[in-house]
Amino acid sequence: MNLKRGAKILALNAVSSPPGSSPTLAGPLLSLLRLRYGPIPQSRPGERNAPSIACVSVDFDVTMPSRFDDNRKGTLALVELAGRYDIPLTWAVCGKSAEADMRSYSVMADGSHENEIGVHTYSHLDATASSADLFRSDVERCIQALGLESPKTFVFPWNREAHFDVLRGLGFRAFRGKERAIGNPVLKEGLWNVRPVYYVDQKSRGAESLMKKYVDLSVDLSTPFHLWTHPWALVVGGETDPMIRTLESLFAYIAEKRDQKLLATSTLGAIASSLDAETAAAAGAASKTIQPPAIVS
């Protein structure tokens, strides 16, 4: 086994068992893996929290012409694999890349799959280097190019975050932040940040055991396991088989945990909608609890 992966597995094992599972130790242990810790859902003794959620986000962007063929190969292979294990995908799509490869876009947007089409700007625009007006125009152009109605998930190119007010105004509710974390989604400037846990690329080949440990820890803590990737990052030497074999082992493991009712699978937009509903319900309950005093005449 790769020594670096082995060290990460040992750290995850330590967090999963006493005394490493205490918040005092878990944070520093995970920081060694460049992972933040928390917030973690609280449960009463003897009770288990709701099942964890597994989600997969995929950035569909071709910023280099040399990646076009690999991007298509990776897209088609990933759609087939996810369909086989009934795992929904959140596609963060650049409008320009979709227009250049409508074959791939039509496959990922096929209504027979419970996938989500999110927005990754039209031209892979750097939000931090753009005015609000330019950013809004580019995002709106992407929505139009993709034929979307009220998309809920946005992914910043290069994970460079800015102009949350524009995104809120356009109705977005979820995004994927740059910082990796084991913990619940957090609100940032009015949008739910469903933070990633692991990024898959060619260096992840053969890392099934490590990825499964991340799943186990997420299940133990009832927090999301958020995997993300690019389609072109799933191609090795022009072939998808090596990386798909790695992902198939992981997807089969996720499906097994789902069958055991320990894990659910969802999209980022659906997670945000659920959190919005929970927040609204909690606010409604609080308003009913605190009633104004009766007026006695």
N, C-alpha and C positions, 0 to 999 in steps of 0.2 A: 504493500500500500504506500502511496505517496506520503512522505513524512509530514508534510504540512497538513495534509488532510487528516492524517492520524492524530496530530496534535489538536486540530479543531474538534474532532470527534471526542477526544478525552475531555476537552473543555465543556462541550455540550453535555457529556455524561455527568460531569461534576455539577452543572447547573440543574440537571434533572433529579438529583438525589441530595438528601441532607448531608452536610449542612450547606452545601453550595446553593441550594434552592432558596435560601433566605435572601430577601432583597438586599441586605448588606453586602453579601458576597456575589450574588448573581450579576449585579451591575458591572463590577470590576472584571469579572470573568468574561462576560460578553463583550466588554470594551476591547479585550484582547483580540476579538474576532471582528472588530470595527462594527459592532452592533450595539445600539442603544437598548435599554431595558425599561419596559413599562410604557403606559400604565397597564397594570395587570388586573383583570376582573377579580373581585373579591367574592368568596363563597363562605357560607357558614360551615362549621365543623360537620362532617358527615354528608355534606351536599356537594354535588359536582356542578360546575358551571355548564352553560350551554355548550354544545359541540363547537370545536374549532371550525374555521372556514379556510378552505384552500382556494386560492384564486391565481390565475395566470394572466399576465399582461404581456402583449407582444407589440413591439414598435415596428410598424410597417413603413420603413423609409429607405429610399435608395438615394443616398447623397453622393455616391460614387458610381459612375456608369459600370465599372467593373463588377459591381455587386448585383447587377440586375438578374443574371441567371441564377446565382446562388440564392437571391431573395425569393425568386419564384419557386425554386426547388424546396427551400425550407418552408415556405408558406404551405405548399400543397402537402408536404409530408406531415407538417404539424396539424393541419386541419384533419387529415385522415386519422392520425394517432389520437387526437383529442376526441374525435367522433367515436372511435372504437371503445374508449373508456368513459364516454359520456361526461367529459369534463369541459365545461364552457370556458371560452377564451374571451378576454377583453382585448380587442385589437385597437391600438392607437395608430391611426392611419393618417399619413400625409396625403393631402388631396392630389398633389402633383404626382406622387409615386403611384397612386391608384389610377389616375388618368393614363399613365404610361403603361400600366399592366392591369387592364380591366379583367383579364382572365383570372388573375389571382384575387382581385378584389371581389369578383362575383362569387368565387368559391368561399371566401371567408364570410361574406354577407348572406350566404344561402340561408333562407328562412327555416330550413329543416334542422339547423343547429341552433342551440340556445346561446349563441355568441353575442357579444356586445360590440358595436362599432363605436369607438371613441375617436377623439380628435387629437391630432399631433401637429396642428397648423397645416396650412396649404403648402408652404415652401420650406418647411423645416426651419422656421424663423426663430432666432434667438430673442426671447422675450425681454431679456435684460438689456439688449442693445436696440430696442425698438420703442417708438412712441406708442402711447395707448391707442391712438387712431390707427396707426399702421398695424398694430397687433390685432385690433378688433377686425379690421378689414381682411386680414389674412385668415383669421379664424373663420369669419363668416364665409369667405370664399371656399374654405375647406368644407364647411357644412353643406354648402350648395353643391359643390363638386361631388360629394359623396351621397347626395340625396337624402340627408338625414333630417329627422324631425325631433327636436328637443333632445339632443345628445346630452348625456349626464357625466361622462368621464373625459377628462382632458389630461394629456401627458405632455409636459414641457420638453421640447427638444433639448438634448444635453442635460435634462433635469434642471435647467436654469429658470428659476421662478420669478415671475413679476406679473403685474396687472391682474391681480385677483379680482379687483372690482369689475373689470371687463368680463371676466369669466362668470362672475355671479350674475351680472346683467344679462348674459346670454343663457342663463339657466343651468350652468354646470354645477354639479354637486360633489364630484370626487376627482382626486388627482393622485398621482404617485410621486411622492417626494424623493429626493436624492438619498437621504439618510436611511440606512437599513436599520431595522429594529425588530425585536421581539416584544410585542405589545399591541394594545388595542389601537384602532385608527384614532387620530386626533384631529380636532378642528384647527384649521389655519386660515385666518382671514375669511371665515364663512364657508370653506370647503373642507370636506373630509379627506385627510391625507391617509390613504391606505398604504402604509409604509412597506417597502419591499424587504424580503428576508434574504433572497439568494438570486444572483444573476447567472444565467446559463450562457456560456459560449464554448468555443472549442477546447478551452482549458478545463472544462467541466467533464470532459469525456472520462468515463469510468468512475465518476464521483457519486455513484448511486448511494453508497453507504452514508456518506456525509449528508447528502440531501435528505435522506430518510431520517437522519438524526434531527435535522431541523424540523421535519414534520412531527416527529415524536415530541419534541420540546413544545411546539405550538399546540399539539393536542393536550399535553399535560397541563398547560397554562390557559387553555381555551382562548388562544389568540390566533389571528390569521397567519397562515403560511402563504406568503405572496411571492411567487416565482415570476421572474420576468426575463425576456430575451428579445433578440432580433431574429427574423427568419434566416438571414444570411449568416448568422453566427452558428447555425446548426449544420453547416456544410463543411466537411473535411475532405480536402483533395477532390473537390467536385462531387462528392457523394454525401448523402444524408444518413446512410445506414449507421455509421458509428455513433453519431449523436442521438439518433432516434432510438437506438438500442438502450442507451443510457436513460433517455427520457421515458421510454416504455416501462422500464423497471420502476421508475418513480411514479408514473401515472397509475400503474397497476397497484402500487402500494397505497396511493391516495384512494383509489376505488375500494380497496380492501378496508381501509379505515372508515370510509363512508358506509360500506355495507354493515360495519360493526356499530354504526350510529355514533362514532367518535368524531366524525368529521363531516362537514357539508362542503359542497362545491358551489361557487357563485362567481359572479362578475363584480367588478369594482362598482359599477353603477347600482347594482342590486344591493350591495353592502351599504352604500350611502343612503339609498332609499329606506332601508331597514333602520339605519341609525337615525334618520330624520323622523321616522314614525315613532321610534322609541323616545326621542327627545320631545316630540310634540305630546305624546301620551304622558310623559313625566311632568311636563309643564301644566297640562290639563289637570292632572291629579293634584298638583301643588296648589293650583288656583281654587280647587274645590275644598281642599283642606283648610285653607285660610279664608274664612268667610267674614264679611263685615258684620259688626254687631247689629242685632235687630233694633229697629227704631220703634220705641213704645210711645204711643200717643196718649 
